[in-house]
Amino acid sequence: MDMLIGTKRGMTQMWVEDGLRVPVTVIALGPNTVVAVRTPAKDGYEAVQLGHGAVRAKLVNKPRAGQFAKAGVAPQRWLREARGPAGERKVGQTFDCSVFAPGQWVDVIGTSKGKGFQGTIKLHHFQRGPSGHGSDNVRKPGSIGMHTHPGRTLKGKRMAARMGGGRVTMRNLTVLQVDPAQNLLLVKGAVPGNRGGLLLVRRSDVQPKAVT
């Protein structure tokens, strides 16, 4: 299995072999249960649907409850699909963080922290205007269009907008430690989202030469 569902525990630090202190993100990864297997003959594509997290049966709607009952698995809080060849994977199988190994590179996908509606200085790193001598353009974005031609604001103009709260992928993060007993994965660097946020961890397409 090249992708698993987990949650962000938080950040800490650790010392690597050469004595360098590095920032580390702790991810509670797995166990994941195979809820469904998509096949080209039936669904038109090939994928494995994974479930993660315990949830009370009364909080699951009837279509999902029927799906879980048909598959013979316990209700799962989150469902995500891993596209690609299903191989020998079957409904009811479980996978944990031991599918990854220290030294591997992984991609971590999550939802970034929402910052709300922000101006151009914070959102696009615009510079401030003069603040003295009666200036009326301290934090304003300035001109956003032309007078006569084309006489409108062009599409894609960087302006104040909602910031954060979007899907972000951090690529090629190094796995520093794997703890299957506690279902913890430690990766170097930061990952998107708040503590407790949902994360998808997948094996990177590019791997360091030392890792086969």
PyMOL commands that set and color helices and strands:
alter all, ss='L'
color gray80, all
select helices_A, chain A and resi 40-43+57-59+62-71+97-99+120-124
alter helices_A, ss='H'
color red, helices_A
select strands_A, chain A and resi 3-15+21-29+32-38+47-54+76-83+94-95+105-111+116-118+161-163+167-179+184-188+198-203
alter strands_A, ss='S'
color yellow, strands_A
deselect
rebuild
show_as cartoon
